[in-house]
Amino acid sequence: MSKKASFSYSILLLFFFCKLIYAAGINIVQKDGVIVQYEKSLQSVAKKVVRIYPQVKRELEKTFGYEIGFSPTVILIGNSKSFRKMVGNDLVVAIAVPQNNLILIDNSKMKTNPFTLEITLKHELSHLLLYHYTKGGNLPKWLNEGISQWVTGGISEMIMGENKDLLKQATLSGRFIPVKDLAIRFPTDRENLLLAYQESKSIVAYIDREFGSGRILQILGHLRNGDKADTAIMKGLSVSPEELESKWHGFLRKKFTWFTYLSTNLYQFLFFFAALIMVYGFIQFIIKKRAYKDEDDIID
């Protein structure tokens, strides 16, 4: 079985697994181009999805200049453990299955800052739109994820560990994940997975900053016309993917120097040194106390 076929098969398994899990006691509401499947306890959330969907849809259509002609199915999951079993990851709050126009949302995480139902729905719907816009073809995963974060103000699918600035650490150490390694899939280990999301967010933000948002849409247009990712980037930005990556690294190195790292983490360092001083003082106290005791023993 080819990698592409294997991936499609896994997606189908996920889809039917979700169908099976929610076959009993599932409620369905369909309105304004969206289908919502939910447990009875999540009825109010389902109504909110139906209410906010048209606005979310219009915002994405305006950003990409592309009309959403498909009807997504949103499955609301109230139990975090059930969601984790489905997606196989405890970091993710939602997931999109573009081949089936499917969005799964862990509703238990929707009140955890910075995630809201609106932002999460927009992020996942962006994944579906990008799949249809590029005709399910050559869109690299890093670009897919980076753009979906870009349209939602930098919010990714990650929830746990998002406050860890691994990108800054990678910049200072020079240990980036090569962008070419993020074209098909992201790493599975926690630290590198988080770094992959942060890199994706950063490089798309860099393209927007240095070339303009219109160039991002140009890249997507070339992908839509059948160009491979490297060609689409070259046509859209007039630089090769390797040049883009090198320029982005240079930008990050100027942004994240050791001085800025130390200054932004000043309180942590001060706390660490204060703790060391306390430990040192305690050790000195114990040593002196033992010395006094030994002197008393000699006098006695």
C-alpha positions as CSV (number, residue, x, y, z in Angstrom):
1,M,0.0,0.0,0.0
2,S,1.4,3.4,-1.0
3,K,1.9,6.2,1.6
4,K,-0.9,8.2,0.0
5,A,-3.3,5.2,0.0
6,S,-2.3,4.4,3.6
7,F,-3.0,7.9,4.7
8,S,-6.4,8.0,3.0
9,Y,-7.2,4.6,4.5
10,S,-6.3,6.0,8.0
11,I,-8.5,9.0,7.4
12,L,-11.4,6.8,6.4
13,L,-10.9,4.7,9.5
14,L,-10.9,7.8,11.7
15,F,-14.1,9.0,10.0
16,F,-16.0,5.7,10.4
17,F,-14.7,5.3,13.9
18,C,-16.2,8.6,14.8
19,K,-19.4,7.6,13.2
20,L,-19.5,4.4,15.2
21,I,-18.7,6.1,18.5
22,Y,-21.5,8.7,18.0
23,A,-24.1,6.4,16.4
24,A,-25.9,5.9,19.7
25,G,-27.6,8.9,21.2
26,I,-26.3,11.4,18.7
27,N,-28.2,14.5,17.9
28,I,-27.9,16.3,14.6
29,V,-28.7,19.8,13.5
30,Q,-28.3,21.1,10.0
31,K,-28.6,24.7,8.9
32,D,-26.9,27.4,6.8
33,G,-24.5,24.9,5.1
34,V,-23.2,23.2,8.3
35,I,-24.0,19.9,9.9
36,V,-23.4,19.6,13.6
37,Q,-23.4,16.2,15.5
38,Y,-23.4,16.4,19.2
39,E,-24.3,14.8,22.5
40,K,-27.5,16.0,24.1
41,S,-25.6,17.8,26.8
42,L,-23.9,19.9,24.1
43,Q,-27.1,21.2,22.5
44,S,-26.4,24.9,23.4
45,V,-22.9,24.5,21.9
46,A,-24.3,23.0,18.7
47,K,-26.7,25.9,18.4
48,K,-23.8,28.3,18.8
49,V,-21.8,26.6,16.0
50,V,-24.8,27.0,13.7
51,R,-25.1,30.6,14.7
52,I,-21.5,31.6,14.2
53,Y,-20.7,29.5,11.1
54,P,-22.0,31.9,8.5
55,Q,-19.8,34.7,9.8
56,V,-16.8,32.5,10.1
57,K,-17.4,31.2,6.5
58,R,-17.7,34.8,5.2
59,E,-14.5,35.9,6.8
60,L,-12.5,33.0,5.3
61,E,-14.1,33.6,1.9
62,K,-13.1,37.2,2.0
63,T,-9.5,36.4,3.0
64,F,-9.0,33.8,0.3
65,G,-11.3,35.1,-2.3
66,Y,-12.8,31.7,-2.6
67,E,-16.4,30.6,-2.1
68,I,-16.9,27.6,0.2
69,G,-19.1,25.3,-1.7
70,F,-18.9,22.3,0.6
71,S,-20.9,21.6,3.8
72,P,-18.7,20.7,6.7
73,T,-19.8,18.2,9.4
74,V,-18.7,19.4,12.9
75,I,-18.6,16.7,15.6
76,L,-18.7,18.1,19.2
77,I,-17.1,15.8,21.7
78,G,-17.7,16.5,25.4
79,N,-15.3,14.0,26.9
80,S,-11.6,14.9,26.6
81,K,-10.5,11.2,27.0
82,S,-12.8,10.1,24.2
83,F,-11.3,12.8,21.9
84,R,-7.8,11.9,22.8
85,K,-8.5,8.3,21.9
86,M,-9.8,9.3,18.5
87,V,-6.9,11.6,17.6
88,G,-4.1,9.8,19.5
89,N,-2.7,13.1,20.9
90,D,-3.3,14.9,24.2
91,L,-2.0,18.2,22.8
92,V,-4.7,18.8,20.1
93,V,-8.0,20.5,20.8
94,A,-9.5,20.0,17.4
95,I,-8.8,18.2,14.1
96,A,-9.9,18.5,10.5
97,V,-10.4,15.6,8.1
98,P,-10.5,17.5,4.7
99,Q,-11.3,14.4,2.6
100,N,-14.6,14.0,4.4
101,N,-15.3,17.7,5.2
102,L,-15.1,16.7,8.8
103,I,-14.2,18.7,11.9
104,L,-13.8,17.2,15.4
105,I,-13.8,19.6,18.4
106,D,-12.9,18.8,22.0
107,N,-15.5,21.0,23.6
108,S,-13.9,20.6,27.1
109,K,-11.0,22.7,25.9
110,M,-13.0,25.6,24.4
111,K,-12.9,27.7,27.5
112,T,-9.1,27.3,27.9
113,N,-7.3,30.5,26.9
114,P,-6.6,31.3,24.0
115,F,-9.1,28.9,22.5
116,T,-12.7,29.8,21.8
117,L,-15.3,28.0,19.7
118,E,-15.1,30.8,17.0
119,I,-11.3,30.6,16.7
120,T,-11.2,26.9,16.6
121,L,-14.0,26.6,14.1
122,K,-12.3,29.1,11.8
123,H,-8.9,27.4,12.1
124,E,-10.3,24.0,11.2
125,L,-12.6,25.3,8.5
126,S,-9.5,27.0,7.0
127,H,-7.9,23.5,6.7
128,L,-10.9,22.3,4.8
129,L,-10.9,25.3,2.5
130,L,-7.2,25.0,1.7
131,Y,-7.7,21.4,0.8
132,H,-10.5,22.2,-1.6
133,Y,-8.8,25.4,-2.9
134,T,-5.6,23.5,-3.8
135,K,-7.7,20.6,-5.1
136,G,-6.3,18.3,-2.4
137,G,-2.9,18.4,-4.1
138,N,0.5,19.8,-3.4
139,L,0.0,21.9,-0.2
140,P,2.8,21.2,2.2
141,K,1.7,20.5,5.8
142,W,3.8,23.4,7.2
143,L,2.2,25.8,4.8
144,N,-1.3,24.4,5.5
145,E,-0.8,24.8,9.2
146,G,1.0,28.1,9.0
147,I,-1.7,29.7,6.9
148,S,-4.5,28.3,9.2
149,Q,-2.7,30.0,12.1
150,W,-2.2,33.1,10.1
151,V,-6.0,33.6,9.4
152,T,-6.8,33.0,13.0
153,G,-4.3,35.5,14.4
154,G,-1.6,32.9,15.2
155,I,-3.7,30.3,17.1
156,S,-2.8,26.8,16.3
157,E,-4.4,23.4,17.1
158,M,-2.0,23.0,20.1
159,I,-3.1,23.6,23.6
160,M,-0.6,22.0,26.0
161,G,2.9,23.5,26.0
162,E,2.0,26.4,23.6
163,N,3.6,28.8,26.1
164,K,7.0,27.1,25.6
165,D,9.0,29.2,23.1
166,L,10.8,26.4,21.5
167,L,11.3,28.4,18.3
168,K,13.4,30.9,20.3
169,Q,15.4,28.1,21.7
170,A,15.9,26.5,18.3
171,T,17.1,29.9,16.9
172,L,19.7,30.3,19.6
173,S,21.0,26.7,19.3
174,G,20.6,26.5,15.5
175,R,18.6,23.3,15.8
176,F,15.7,24.1,13.5
177,I,13.6,21.3,12.0
178,P,14.3,21.7,8.2
179,V,11.2,22.9,6.5
180,K,11.4,20.1,3.9
181,D,10.9,17.6,6.7
182,L,7.6,19.2,7.6
183,A,6.1,18.9,4.1
184,I,4.2,15.7,4.6
185,R,3.9,15.1,8.4
186,F,4.9,16.6,11.7
187,P,7.1,14.8,14.3
188,T,5.3,12.7,16.8
189,D,7.4,13.5,19.9
190,R,6.0,16.3,22.1
191,E,8.8,18.8,21.9
192,N,9.4,18.6,18.1
193,L,5.7,18.5,17.4
194,L,5.3,21.8,19.2
195,L,8.3,23.2,17.4
196,A,6.9,22.2,14.1
197,Y,3.7,24.2,14.8
198,Q,5.7,27.2,15.9
199,E,8.0,27.0,12.9
200,S,5.0,26.8,10.5
201,K,3.4,29.8,12.2
202,S,6.6,31.8,12.1
203,I,7.5,31.2,8.5
204,V,4.1,32.2,7.1
205,A,4.1,35.3,9.3
206,Y,7.6,36.1,7.9
207,I,6.2,35.7,4.3
208,D,3.3,38.1,5.2
209,R,5.8,40.6,6.8
210,E,8.4,40.6,4.1
211,F,6.4,39.9,0.9
212,G,2.8,40.8,1.8
213,S,-0.4,38.7,2.2
214,G,-1.0,38.8,-1.5
215,R,2.0,36.7,-2.1
216,I,0.6,34.0,0.2
217,L,-2.5,33.9,-2.0
218,Q,-0.3,33.8,-5.1
219,I,1.5,30.7,-3.8
220,L,-1.9,29.0,-3.2
221,G,-3.0,30.0,-6.7
222,H,0.0,28.3,-8.2
223,L,-0.7,25.2,-6.1
224,R,-4.3,25.3,-7.3
225,N,-3.0,25.4,-10.9
226,G,-1.1,22.2,-10.3
227,D,2.4,23.5,-9.5
228,K,4.5,21.6,-7.0
229,A,5.3,23.4,-3.7
230,D,8.8,24.4,-4.6
231,T,7.7,25.8,-8.0
232,A,4.7,27.6,-6.4
233,I,7.0,29.3,-3.8
234,M,9.5,30.3,-6.5
235,K,6.8,31.8,-8.7
236,G,5.0,33.5,-5.8
237,L,8.0,35.0,-4.0
238,S,10.7,35.0,-6.6
239,V,13.0,33.1,-4.2
240,S,13.7,29.4,-3.9
241,P,12.4,27.5,-0.8
242,E,16.0,27.2,0.3
243,E,16.5,31.0,0.0
244,L,13.2,31.6,1.8
245,E,14.3,29.3,4.7
246,S,17.7,31.0,4.9
247,K,16.3,34.5,5.0
248,W,13.7,33.4,7.6
249,H,16.5,32.0,9.8
250,G,18.4,35.2,9.5
251,F,15.4,37.2,10.5
252,L,14.9,35.0,13.6
253,R,18.6,35.3,14.6
254,K,18.4,39.1,14.5
255,K,15.1,38.9,16.5
256,F,16.3,36.3,19.1
257,T,19.7,37.2,20.3
258,W,21.2,35.9,23.6
259,F,20.7,39.4,25.0
260,T,17.0,39.4,24.3
261,Y,16.6,35.9,25.6
262,L,18.3,36.8,28.9
263,S,16.3,40.0,29.2
264,T,13.0,38.4,28.5
265,N,13.8,35.6,31.0
266,L,15.4,37.9,33.6
267,Y,13.0,37.0,36.4
268,Q,13.5,33.3,35.9
269,F,17.3,33.7,36.0
270,L,17.1,35.9,39.1
271,F,14.9,33.4,40.8
272,F,17.3,30.6,39.9
273,F,20.3,32.4,41.2
274,A,18.4,33.4,44.4
275,A,17.6,29.7,44.9
276,L,21.3,28.8,44.4
277,I,22.3,31.4,47.0
278,M,19.8,30.0,49.5
279,V,21.1,26.5,48.9
280,Y,24.7,27.7,49.3
281,G,23.8,29.6,52.5
282,F,22.0,26.5,53.9
283,I,25.0,24.3,53.2
284,Q,27.4,26.8,54.9
285,F,25.1,27.0,57.9
286,I,25.1,23.2,58.2
287,I,28.9,23.1,57.9
288,K,29.4,25.8,60.6
289,K,26.9,24.1,62.9
290,R,28.8,20.8,62.6
291,A,32.1,22.7,63.2
292,Y,30.7,24.3,66.4
293,K,29.4,20.9,67.6
294,D,32.9,19.3,67.0
295,E,34.5,22.2,69.0
296,D,32.1,21.6,71.9
297,D,32.8,17.9,71.9
298,I,36.6,18.7,72.1
299,I,36.1,21.1,75.0
300,D,33.9,18.6,76.9
